[in-house]
Amino acid sequence: MQDIKMPKIGEIVEGKVIKVEENTIYLDLQAMTEGKIHLDNYSKPAPSSFFGLVKNGDIVRAKIKKITDEPAQILLSRLPLILEESFIEVKKYVEDKTRIKAKIIKILDKGLVLNYKAHEIFLPYSHLDYDLLKSKENLKGSSLEIILIEASKIRNRSRIIASRKEIYQEKKQQEYDQRLKKRKEELDRIKTGDVIEGTIEKIEKHAATVKFRNIIGLLRISQVSHHRIEDLNDFFGKNQKVKVKVIKKEGNRLDLSIKALVKSPFEKFNNEYKVGDKITGSVYQKLPFGIVFELLKGVRGLLHMSEYSWNSNEKLSRDLKIGSQLEMEILSIDSKTEKIRLSRKKILENPWKNFSSKKGDVVKAEIVGIEKNKLIVSVNGAKAELKEEELIKEKNEKLDDKFEVGQKIEALVLNTDKTNWKIDLSIRRLIEKNMKKDFKKMMIDENDEDSQLKIGDLFKEEFKG
């Protein structure tokens, strides 16, 4: 007969399974009674049944939890041994930096509590991925891959700390390496001159960044339009799709352009106009030697002072102001330098071309201007002057009281100077000339006593003033 053992609470024993029920198994401990293990003391989580899990003859190791006399029974538990065995396993995981999966059971203020083989593991938020930290409230019940960094016991209580730093840093590195690979592959496919579509990612003061699949390019403000732009926000919105041309590729950098996809204002001008065409422009800038005209938005041409008028006495700066409009003829278009030369006098008749009047001739003229002490008139397109002393008017009468622009007059040519574009006329002398002519005729036709009168007496009324 075998010796009867006297078991003690807390003792670790080993016995053979002699009976299996759904919720309990019985072990032969060679004591006064058999030992019992219930499902909730077999493992955690507790199995649903012992059937199929344990069979007669199996050797099971357990710890005595309780001993009673009536009824006589020895209650056993495998849990302390499992915890001890698993803690040894956990300590090895710390040494080996083994990655394990554990279930999140609690969400605390400073970290997560996970369960692994009945052990509670603490994961501080400082060791958790930023993305997971943002959604920590939704993590309970999910499994997480972790690395154990500490396993110790204080007064029979285990302290196990976990981290995900190495895991998410490795993940980030893998993602970064993958992005670099994709960027390189995409960059290798793109060539200078390619036209591609991207999305506005960021708008700054002097440039916008355009995002493609895995790379970005720079769209400078100067490459958006052929016209000046003050604010890129007036042209783009974030995430707006744009079609751009690659104008420079240097290393990983792409310089982009939108204006390269559309004709420049000069190209449009060159398609619409040719040398000899008439065009109206606005004064854009005055220079010492001529005037710059804006012909179309962004297109400018030069009117040299020598091409303003047939009359060299006419001054551009005097006659034209910024914004003034003028019709001209295109003299030349240089596509390489984008320079345009203009002429005003080409569309004007040379007023002296057909001017043949000479000193002493009587001409018809039209008043085109009234100044303080003279009239400016046009004789067949040529400008002429009538000084105040060559007019007939009352002593205190003003010129604009007696004459008006557009009025037709006859005058006597006193002098012509084609070199200096100067014609001097006189109304007074024409009247005198006519009066002398009439007097001579009268002296011939009549021999009465009145014929002895002086010419001044006959026409004294006309010469008053």
VEXSE-918953 format. One line per field, with one value per residue (C-alpha): x, y, z. Coordinates in steps of 0.2 Angstrom, whole numbers, plus 5000, padded with zeros to 4 digits. Layout:
px: X; ...
py: Y; ...
pz: Z; ...
This chain:
px: 5000; 5006; 5009; 4995; 5002; 4996; 4994; 4995; 4988; 4999; 5009; 5012; 5007; 5006; 4992; 4984; 4967; 4955; 4939; 4933; 4916; 4911; 4915; 4927; 4942; 4948; 4966; 4974; 4985; 4988; 4980; 4965; 4954; 4956; 4960; 4947; 4950; 4935; 4935; 4938; 4954; 4961; 4966; 4962; 4951; 4941; 4938; 4919; 4921; 4934; 4927; 4940; 4952; 4958; 4957; 4960; 4978; 4984; 4996; 4991; 5002; 4992; 4993; 4982; 4970; 4959; 4957; 4940; 4935; 4916; 4915; 4933; 4940; 4956; 4953; 4966; 4971; 4982; 4981; 4996; 5007; 5002; 5005; 5022; 5026; 5020; 5030; 5046; 5040; 5037; 5054; 5062; 5052; 5059; 5077; 5074; 5063; 5050; 5034; 5018; 5000; 4989; 4971; 4967; 4956; 4957; 4960; 4968; 4973; 4991; 4991; 4983; 4981; 4983; 4980; 4992; 4991; 4982; 4995; 4991; 5003; 5004; 5008; 5011; 5004; 5022; 5026; 5010; 5009; 5002; 4988; 4982; 4983; 4971; 4958; 4963; 4945; 4940; 4954; 4946; 4944; 4956; 4973; 4989; 5007; 5019; 5037; 5039; 5053; 5051; 5046; 5048; 5040; 5037; 5030; 5023; 5015; 5021; 5025; 5026; 5028; 5026; 5031; 5026; 5040; 5051; 5036; 5029; 5046; 5050; 5033; 5037; 5054; 5046; 5033; 5046; 5057; 5042; 5037; 5055; 5054; 5038; 5044; 5060; 5050; 5038; 5052; 5061; 5046; 5044; 5055; 5057; 5044; 5031; 5013; 5005; 4990; 4992; 4983; 4987; 4993; 4999; 4998; 5011; 5015; 5027; 5023; 5011; 5016; 5008; 5006; 5006; 5005; 5020; 5030; 5028; 5033; 5035; 5024; 5031; 5020; 5030; 5025; 5006; 5002; 5010; 5002; 5007; 4999; 4997; 4990; 4990; 4974; 4965; 4969; 4969; 4961; 4968; 4965; 4961; 4967; 4979; 4988; 5006; 5022; 5038; 5051; 5065; 5070; 5085; 5088; 5072; 5066; 5053; 5050; 5032; 5023; 5006; 5009; 5021; 5005; 4997; 5002; 5011; 5002; 5016; 5013; 4994; 4999; 5011; 4997; 4984; 4995; 5008; 5019; 5009; 4993; 4985; 4983; 4977; 4988; 4988; 5002; 5011; 5028; 5037; 5055; 5067; 5068; 5050; 5034; 5030; 5012; 5003; 4995; 4987; 4988; 5006; 5011; 5021; 5028; 5039; 5035; 5051; 5050; 5055; 5040; 5027; 5024; 5030; 5032; 5048; 5041; 5027; 5033; 5027; 5028; 5018; 5004; 5002; 4998; 4999; 4983; 4981; 4976; 4984; 4982; 4998; 5005; 5017; 5034; 5042; 5040; 5055; 5050; 5066; 5067; 5048; 5051; 5038; 5042; 5027; 5024; 5011; 5017; 5015; 4996; 4997; 4998; 5013; 5004; 5019; 5018; 5005; 5008; 5013; 5007; 5020; 5022; 5008; 4995; 4978; 4973; 4958; 4961; 4952; 4954; 4960; 4966; 4965; 4979; 4982; 4989; 4987; 4976; 4982; 4975; 4976; 4980; 4977; 4983; 4998; 4998; 5000; 4999; 4990; 4997; 4986; 4993; 4988; 4970; 4956; 4947; 4942; 4955; 4950; 4941; 4948; 4952; 4940; 4926; 4928; 4934; 4930; 4938; 4931; 4928; 4934; 4944; 4954; 4972; 4987; 5003; 5017; 5030; 5033; 5048; 5047; 5063; 5055; 5037; 5032; 5018; 5014; 4997; 4988; 4970; 4974; 4986; 4974; 4960; 4973; 4978; 4959; 4956; 4970; 4964; 4947; 4953; 4964; 4949; 4938; 4951; 4951; 4932; 4927; 4935; 4923; 4929; 4928; 4943; 4954; 4951; 4964; 4963; 4963; 4948; 4938; 4942; 4945; 4930; 4938; 4955; 4948; 4956
py: 5000; 5017; 5030; 5042; 5060; 5075; 5089; 5107; 5123; 5132; 5116; 5112; 5094; 5083; 5070; 5058; 5062; 5048; 5056; 5069; 5079; 5094; 5107; 5097; 5085; 5073; 5070; 5055; 5064; 5048; 5058; 5055; 5061; 5065; 5083; 5093; 5107; 5117; 5125; 5143; 5137; 5127; 5142; 5160; 5162; 5147; 5133; 5130; 5111; 5098; 5086; 5084; 5095; 5082; 5063; 5050; 5046; 5064; 5071; 5088; 5099; 5112; 5121; 5117; 5131; 5124; 5109; 5104; 5090; 5089; 5086; 5080; 5088; 5096; 5111; 5114; 5128; 5128; 5147; 5152; 5140; 5146; 5164; 5159; 5149; 5163; 5176; 5167; 5167; 5186; 5189; 5179; 5190; 5206; 5199; 5194; 5209; 5197; 5204; 5198; 5202; 5207; 5212; 5230; 5228; 5245; 5263; 5274; 5292; 5288; 5272; 5256; 5240; 5224; 5206; 5192; 5175; 5182; 5195; 5214; 5224; 5243; 5252; 5271; 5283; 5290; 5273; 5273; 5278; 5295; 5289; 5276; 5289; 5300; 5287; 5278; 5278; 5266; 5254; 5244; 5225; 5226; 5217; 5226; 5221; 5226; 5224; 5220; 5232; 5227; 5213; 5212; 5207; 5218; 5209; 5195; 5207; 5207; 5224; 5222; 5237; 5237; 5249; 5251; 5264; 5252; 5245; 5261; 5268; 5253; 5255; 5273; 5269; 5256; 5268; 5282; 5270; 5265; 5283; 5286; 5272; 5277; 5295; 5290; 5279; 5293; 5306; 5295; 5295; 5314; 5323; 5342; 5348; 5335; 5342; 5334; 5336; 5339; 5346; 5363; 5357; 5374; 5392; 5404; 5422; 5419; 5401; 5386; 5368; 5356; 5338; 5323; 5305; 5304; 5320; 5339; 5353; 5371; 5384; 5401; 5416; 5422; 5406; 5407; 5420; 5431; 5446; 5452; 5443; 5451; 5436; 5418; 5415; 5425; 5411; 5395; 5386; 5372; 5355; 5363; 5352; 5361; 5356; 5362; 5360; 5354; 5368; 5362; 5346; 5347; 5332; 5330; 5347; 5351; 5369; 5370; 5383; 5386; 5401; 5390; 5381; 5396; 5408; 5424; 5441; 5444; 5428; 5432; 5449; 5442; 5431; 5445; 5459; 5462; 5476; 5490; 5486; 5501; 5499; 5510; 5510; 5519; 5529; 5518; 5527; 5543; 5542; 5555; 5548; 5542; 5535; 5517; 5512; 5497; 5489; 5474; 5469; 5464; 5470; 5486; 5495; 5511; 5527; 5536; 5555; 5555; 5545; 5555; 5569; 5576; 5592; 5591; 5605; 5594; 5587; 5570; 5574; 5590; 5583; 5566; 5561; 5544; 5534; 5545; 5534; 5536; 5527; 5522; 5510; 5495; 5498; 5482; 5467; 5458; 5440; 5436; 5452; 5455; 5473; 5483; 5499; 5511; 5526; 5540; 5550; 5535; 5536; 5555; 5565; 5576; 5593; 5601; 5588; 5597; 5614; 5626; 5643; 5656; 5674; 5685; 5671; 5671; 5655; 5648; 5641; 5634; 5639; 5624; 5633; 5649; 5655; 5671; 5682; 5671; 5659; 5642; 5638; 5623; 5627; 5611; 5601; 5612; 5622; 5641; 5656; 5672; 5684; 5696; 5711; 5703; 5702; 5714; 5717; 5730; 5736; 5727; 5713; 5695; 5683; 5670; 5683; 5686; 5669; 5651; 5634; 5627; 5644; 5646; 5662; 5669; 5676; 5683; 5672; 5683; 5670; 5651; 5641; 5622; 5619; 5625; 5620; 5638; 5648; 5666; 5673; 5690; 5695; 5713; 5714; 5705; 5718; 5732; 5724; 5722; 5740; 5747; 5736; 5743; 5761; 5760; 5754; 5768; 5781; 5774; 5773; 5790; 5807; 5816; 5827; 5813; 5805; 5817; 5809; 5800; 5781; 5783; 5794; 5782; 5767; 5775; 5765; 5748; 5753; 5759; 5750
pz: 5000; 4995; 5008; 5011; 5008; 5019; 5006; 5012; 5005; 4993; 4989; 4971; 4967; 4952; 4949; 4936; 4929; 4935; 4930; 4918; 4919; 4909; 4922; 4933; 4932; 4946; 4950; 4960; 4972; 4983; 4997; 5008; 4994; 4976; 4970; 4960; 4946; 4940; 4923; 4930; 4938; 4924; 4912; 4908; 4899; 4906; 4893; 4889; 4894; 4899; 4886; 4872; 4882; 4895; 4896; 4909; 4912; 4908; 4921; 4927; 4938; 4950; 4966; 4981; 4984; 4997; 5008; 5017; 5029; 5026; 5013; 5011; 4996; 4989; 4977; 4965; 4953; 4938; 4937; 4948; 4939; 4922; 4928; 4934; 4918; 4907; 4917; 4914; 4895; 4896; 4904; 4889; 4877; 4885; 4883; 4865; 4860; 4854; 4846; 4853; 4851; 4866; 4869; 4875; 4891; 4898; 4893; 4907; 4908; 4905; 4895; 4889; 4899; 4889; 4893; 4888; 4896; 4911; 4914; 4913; 4903; 4903; 4887; 4891; 4878; 4875; 4867; 4857; 4838; 4836; 4824; 4837; 4851; 4842; 4842; 4858; 4864; 4851; 4854; 4868; 4863; 4849; 4848; 4846; 4842; 4855; 4861; 4880; 4887; 4906; 4916; 4935; 4951; 4967; 4982; 4971; 4959; 4942; 4933; 4914; 4902; 4883; 4869; 4851; 4847; 4838; 4828; 4822; 4819; 4808; 4800; 4797; 4789; 4778; 4772; 4770; 4760; 4749; 4746; 4741; 4729; 4721; 4720; 4711; 4699; 4695; 4694; 4682; 4671; 4670; 4657; 4654; 4642; 4648; 4651; 4667; 4678; 4697; 4712; 4721; 4738; 4745; 4741; 4746; 4742; 4728; 4723; 4724; 4726; 4714; 4720; 4708; 4713; 4724; 4720; 4721; 4709; 4711; 4701; 4703; 4702; 4687; 4678; 4680; 4668; 4654; 4664; 4681; 4696; 4713; 4723; 4718; 4729; 4715; 4703; 4713; 4727; 4738; 4730; 4713; 4698; 4686; 4670; 4670; 4659; 4666; 4661; 4672; 4680; 4692; 4704; 4713; 4709; 4696; 4690; 4682; 4671; 4666; 4655; 4644; 4639; 4631; 4618; 4624; 4621; 4609; 4599; 4598; 4592; 4579; 4573; 4571; 4565; 4551; 4546; 4538; 4548; 4557; 4576; 4590; 4606; 4623; 4630; 4642; 4645; 4640; 4635; 4630; 4612; 4610; 4618; 4622; 4618; 4625; 4609; 4618; 4636; 4639; 4621; 4619; 4604; 4602; 4593; 4590; 4590; 4572; 4567; 4576; 4563; 4547; 4556; 4567; 4578; 4584; 4601; 4608; 4626; 4623; 4613; 4622; 4640; 4649; 4643; 4628; 4612; 4595; 4579; 4571; 4558; 4562; 4554; 4560; 4571; 4578; 4584; 4593; 4603; 4604; 4598; 4588; 4580; 4576; 4565; 4566; 4551; 4540; 4541; 4539; 4522; 4522; 4522; 4512; 4499; 4489; 4496; 4482; 4488; 4489; 4496; 4491; 4487; 4494; 4503; 4511; 4529; 4543; 4561; 4571; 4587; 4596; 4607; 4617; 4603; 4588; 4578; 4572; 4555; 4543; 4524; 4515; 4530; 4533; 4549; 4549; 4561; 4561; 4573; 4582; 4573; 4557; 4561; 4560; 4577; 4590; 4601; 4617; 4608; 4613; 4599; 4605; 4605; 4586; 4580; 4583; 4579; 4563; 4555; 4537; 4533; 4518; 4521; 4512; 4513; 4520; 4521; 4518; 4526; 4522; 4531; 4548; 4543; 4545; 4536; 4541; 4535; 4537; 4536; 4538; 4524; 4513; 4517; 4513; 4497; 4492; 4497; 4487; 4472; 4474; 4475; 4460; 4450; 4457; 4452; 4434; 4432; 4441; 4439; 4451; 4465; 4477; 4468; 4477; 4494; 4502; 4504; 4523; 4523; 4512; 4523; 4540; 4548; 4543; 4551; 4568; 4582
